[in-house]
């Protein structure tokens, strides 16, 4: 068997795209790091196992520590087995690993990039990668500027010829405020064109997030009521029961607003609220998302107490086990003011969503891991069933479950059996796990394949990034100006700070409690 030929897998699912990427090499900066071992290598291996990669597909891992190709292959085999639950066929891994190479390098040293050029030329001749290259920055954000600049100065940002392509994937966080995001955009765009740049947000690779667009734009029954005339408000929650998991040095400089809201949650807002694109392609979809972000009403620094709440978890219990508070976590300042919980009320100033509040909340050490979007419809304008108290007739609810228990639920009123008119809320459910025989692919599998195919639909564009930071930065400034105010705390395992309940109660509403939190 030629070295570049993939092992045929008779049980592999059909390619979901109907296309196979061009022969290419993926260069991973940070190749021995957590992201590469947990997500990237397992995802690429699974794409190969499903026969979605081209012949000769190759990977060059770059990190500082000295290793040989063989030792790197062995390390990645063990980590891939670990993160795929041990389900790695040794023969398939052997075929995959033939295209796995390692380059020890100092990313700040121009000489390392000349050595990389020589290695890529050897890999191209040996594996037939045809000169197509995808660079993946799986490193700490502090190195983004350096690597982009070095790639550009070495000539690696330009395709080898008119027949070739070169692309770059940049992980979040893309900046830490509007100024830094603009600076990073300017740096990347100095060497790469916008169509070469793929700013990744793994939330957009989740099947259930993509299904929001299908649900909205492939079904006509909801479009007439998808507006302020029928919808009372929308709640989006992204809760985690884990803490910061040895990421104290990063998280204490970021916090929940930067870590979750600026990217994941604002992407969910855009997906649920954007106007229908003219077609499902990268330009059209991303145009509508940017238009939506432009319509989000700014929150001034002086208004943060009116539109936001933040909190920090203290000692408590998760699943019956005691856990320590945030300020006791490793690499966290004992007097830290970093938020581990935030709730935000935002408005979208356009015709569709005028005066409809969007309530966003996210937090660490909440009861269970859950990401959901709840669309709360308005009450009926007139209750014809006089014997039923109005406060017992609940308004209709549409629930989009992103994770876990992925699916869609609808709550509506029905008559209970019996001679009298008695109403009761009932649920209509769709669940991915029971409705489709094919398991959902991992987000990184979908996003990596899209990048290899040159499809940027599920990646953030530069203007959207800056619009998102333009909304977030004044909130950060407002919090900074209120340093004298204490940060509310909440026990680990609770639903968040009590101030958050007061925050939404002032609007005569209350937070929806996920069923996962009460079962």
N, C-alpha and C positions, 0 to 999 in steps of 0.2 A: 504493500500500500504506500503511495507517495506520502511524504511527510505532511503535505498541505491538505490532504484529503480528510474531510471530517468523517467520523464513524457514523454509519447510518443507524438511526434509532427507529425501529418499526412502530414503537408506541408513541412517538412524538406527536403532539398536536399539530394541526395545520397552521402554517404561518398566518397570524392574524392580520398582517398588513398586506399579504399577497405579494410582497417584495422582499428581496434579499439585498443587504447592503453591498456596496462595492468592496472589493478587497482593500484592507486597510490595517493600520496599526493604531492601538490605543496606548498613549503614553500617560501613565498615572504618576503624578507627583504626590508623594506621601504614600508610597506603595506598601509600606509596612505598618501604616497607621490603622486606627480602629475602623474608620469608614471603609477603607480598602478591604480589610479582612472580613468585616461583618456584612457589607453590602455589595461592593463593586465586584470583587472576584466571584462570590457566589452567584450574583446576577448574570455576569458574563458567562460563567460556566453553564448556567441553566439555559441561556440563550443558545449556546452551542449544543447542549443536550437536546434542545427542541428543534435543532437544525435551522436556526434563524440567523446564523452567522455565515459569512462567505468562506470559501476555501482560502487557506493561507492566513486567516485572521490571526493577528498577533498582538501581544501585550508587552510593553516595556515598562517595568516598574522602576521608579526612581526614588531613592531615599539616601540618607547620609550613611547609614551603617554598611560596612563591607560585607558582601555576600556574593556567592557564585550563582549562576543561573540555576544549578541543581539544588542548592540549599534553599533558594527562594521558592522553587517549585514545591519542595517538600513542606516548607512552612505554610504555603498557601493551600496545599492539599489538606493539611491538618485543620487549618482554620475554616476552609470551605466545608469540610465534613462536620465540623462543630456547628456552624451556623445554618447548615442545611439539615441538621438533625441526623447526621450519619448517612444520609442517602446519597452517596457518591459512588458511581460505578467506576472501579479502578481502571478498566479499559478505556472508558470514555475520558476519564481524567488524563490518562497517558496521552491520548490524542490531543486533548486540549492543551496540556502542558508543553507539548512540542513547540508551541508558539509563545511560550512564556519566557521572557528574558528580564535580566536585572541590570541596573546601572547605578553604582554608588556615586553620588554626586553631591557637591555643595551648590545649592541653587543660587547662591550669591556670586559664584565664581564663573566668569565668562568662559573659561577653559572647559568647564564641565559641559557647556552647550555645544562646543566644537566636538567634544568626544561623543555627545549624543547624536550629532549629525552623522558621524562616522558609523555609529551603531545602527542608526535607522537605515543607512544605505546598505549595511550588511544584511539586516533583517529583510529589507525589500528584495534583495537578490536571492536570499535563501528561501523566503516564504512567498514571494510574489505578491507583496502588499500594494503594488502599483503606485506608490508614492502618495497615497491618501493617508492623512493623519488626523487623529483626534486627541487633543491634549486635555487631561482632566486634572483640575487643581483640587486635590483632596488633602489640602494642607491647612495650617492655621491661617486665618485671614491676613495676618501681618505680612505674609509672604506673597500675597496676590500681586501687588505692585511690582515687586522684584522679579518674580517669574515672568510676568507678562512683558516687562521691559527687556529682560534677557532673551526671551524668545524672539521678540521683535528685532533687537539689535543683531541677533545671530542669523536673521533671515528665516527663521522657522515659522513665523506667522503667515508668510506668503505661501500659496500653493506652489508646488514644484513646476507646474506647467498649467496651461489653460485646461487641460484634461483632468487635472487633479483637484482635490479639495483639501482644505485644512480648517479644522474647527476647534473651538475651545469651550469646555464646560467649567463654569465657576460656581462653586458651592455657596450657599448662604452661610453667614450673613454677608450681603453685598453692601458694605458700608455699615456705619453705626449711627449715622445721622445724615441729613440732607447734604451737608458740605462734603463729607467723606464719600458718600455715594456718587456725587457729581465728579469728584476727583478721580475715583476709580473708573467711572464710565469714560472720562476723558482719556485716562491712561490706556484702557483696553482699546478704545476706538482709535487711538493713535496708530496702533499696529494691526488691529483686526477690523474688518468691516462688520456692521451690525448683523448681517446674515451669517457670519462665522461664529457669533457669540451665543452661547446657550447658558443662561443663568438659571440654575436648576432649583426647583422647589419640589421635594419628593411628594408633597400632598397632591400636586396636580397629576401625579402618575397613578394615584389610587383609582381603581375601577369605579368606585362609588362617586368620586368627584367628577370623573368624566361622564358618569351616567346622569348627573344633574343636567348637563347640556342636552343629552338625549331625551330625558324626561320632559324638559321644557320645550324643546324645539322639534321633537318628533311626534308630539301629542297635542292636538289642537284644543282639547277640552279645557285646559288650564289657562291658556293665554288670555282669554277675555276677562278673567278674574285676577290676573297677576298684576295687580296695581293697587293704588291707595284707596280706591272705592270699595274694595272687598277685603283687603288685608289690614288687620289692626296693627300688628307688629311682627317682627322676626327676631328670634333668638338663635344665636350661634354659640355653641359651647365646645371647647376643646380642653377636656379635663384629663389630668394624669394622676395616678396614685403614687407614682415613683417620685423620688426627690431629685437631686441634681446629679447623683451617680458619679462622684469623683470628678465633676466638671466645675468645681468651685471657682477655680481661677478664671475660667471663661464666663460662667453664669453670673458671677458677682459684678462683672463689668457690663453684662447684657441685661438680664432681667426678663420678665415675662413679656413686656411690651415689645422689645426688640426681638426676642427669641421666637415668639409665636404670632403676635398681632400683625407686625409690619409685613410679614410674608404670608404665612399660612392662612390666617383668618381674613385678611383683606382680599386674598385670592378667592376665598369662599364667598365673601360679600360680592365680588365682581361676578363670579360664576352664577350666583343666584339672582342677581339684579340687573345684569347687562342686557342690552337690547339684542334682538336676534341678529346675528351676523349674516351677510349676504351669502356666505358659503362657509363650510368648515375647513378653512385653511388658516395658516399661521397669521397672515396679514389681517384678514377680516376679523378673526376672533380676538386678536390682540388689539386691534383698533377699537373694538367695542369695550374691552376691558379698560383701556386708557381713557375713553370717553366717560366711563362710569366713575373712575377715580377722580377725574376732573370735576365731577358733579358732587363729590362728597364734601359736605359743609365743613370748613375748617373749624378746629377748636383752638381758640386763643389761649395763650398761657394763663391769662386771668380767669379763664372759664373751666379749668381742669377740675375744680371741686364740684362743679355743676354736672359735668359730663363724664367723669371718670371716678373710679374707686380703685385703690390698690391695697394689697395686704401681703403679709409675710407669715409663713407657717411656723408654728411653735411646736413644742413637744406634744405628742399625741399617739394615736394607734391607727395602724393600717392592717386590715384583716386580722384584728386581734393582737397584733404584735406591736410593741412599743417602738417608736421612732423618735429621733432627736429633732429639735428645731433647726431652722435654716442657719441661724447664727452659730450653731455648734458644728456645722458641716465643715469638712476639710477645705482649706484654702478660702474660707469665707471670713471677712472681717467681723470681729465680735460686735461692732457697732454698725454693721451694714444696714443701709437703707434701700437695698435692692428689693424690688417687688417680685414675689413668687406667684402673685395672683393679681389680676387686673380685670375690671369690668368697664366697658365703654358704651356710651350711647351715642350713636352717630345718625346723621340724616343725609339723605341724598336729594339734592335740590334739582330735580327734574320733574317732568309731568307725570311720569309713572309712579314715582315714589314720594311725592310731596307730602311732608309731615308724617311719614311712616317711620317710627323709630326702629333702628337696628340695634339690638342689645348683644354685645360681644362679651364673653367672659372666658378666661383661661386661667389655669392654676396648677401648681404642683401640690402633691400630697392631698388631693381630694379623694373622695371615697373609692371611686373606680375610674379606670381609663375609659373615656367615652368622647366621641366627637359626633355631634348631631346638629342639624339645622331644623328648627321648628318654625313653621309658617302658621301663625295664629290668625284665623279669619275673624271678621267682625261678627257680632251677634246679629241674629235676625232682627229686622227693623220693627217687627210687630209679632208678639207671641200669641198665636190663635188658640193655644191650648190653655184656657184660663185656669184650669185646676192645677196646673203645674207651676210651682214657684219659678220665677224668672231666673233666680240665682242657682237653680238646680239644672237649668238647661245650658250646657256648656257649648261655647262656640266651636266650630269645626277646626280641626288641626291637621296639618300635613307635616309629617315627620320624615326627614331624610337622614338616615343613619350612615355615617361615614365609616366609623369603626367603634367597637367590633360589632357583631351581629348585623352586618351590612344589609341594608334593605330600605324599603319605603313603607310607611304606615299612614293610614288615614283614619281619623276619628270623626264619627258623625252620630247623630241622634236617631234612635229607633224606638218603636213602641214595644214595650214588654208584653208578653202573652197575658191575656186576661180580659175581662169584660170592660174594665175602665181604661182610660187613656193615661198610661204611665210611661214616661220616657226614660231611656237609659242610653248612655254613651257606649258605642261598640267600635271595635277596631277592625280595619281591613288591612291585611299585611302582605307584603311581598318580601321574600328573603333570598339573597343571592345563593346562600348555601344549599337551599332546598329546591330552587327553581332552575338552576343550571348545573349540568353534570360536570362541566369544566371548572376546576378551581381557578380563582382569580390569581393572575400573575403578580409578582412583587412590583412595587412602584418603580424601583430602580431598573428592573428588567425592561419595562415599557419605555422609560425615559432614555435609557442607554440605546435601545434599539431605534427610537425616534431620532436621536442625535446622529447615529450612524447612517440613518436614511436621509438626514437633512431636513427633517420635519420639526419646526420650532413651535408648533401650535401650543404645546404644553409647557413652554418655557417663558420666563418673564422677559419682556423687552425693556430696553434701557429707559425709555420715557416713563413706563409704568413704575419702575423702581424709584425713580425720582419723585413721581407723584405720590407714591406711598410714603416715602420719607418726608415729603412736604406736609403730609397730614400728621405723621407721628412726631416729628421734631418739636413742634410747639408744645405738645403734651409733655415731652421730656423737659423742655425749658420751664414749663409751669411747675412741674414737680421739683425741679432744681431750685426754683425761687421760693418754694414753700418748705425749705429744709427745717424750719423751726417746728413744723407740724409733725406729730408722731405718726408713724406708719401703723395702721391697725394690724393686729395679729389674729390668726385663726388656728385652732388646734389641728394638727395633722389628722386627716380622716374625717374632717367636718366638711360642710358645703361652702366654706369660705368665710370671710369676716362678716359680722353682723351688719356692718356699715353697708355692705353690698345689698342686703335685703331691704334696708331703709332706702337705698338709692333707687331701686326699681319701684318700691311701694309708694314713693312720692308721685309716681305716674299712675297710681291705682292699678298696678300690675304686680305680678310676682314671678320669680324664676320658676321655670319648668324643671321639675325633678325627674331626671332620667330613671326609667324603670330599672336600669342596672344598679342604681344606688339604693333601691328598696327591695331587691330580691336577693 
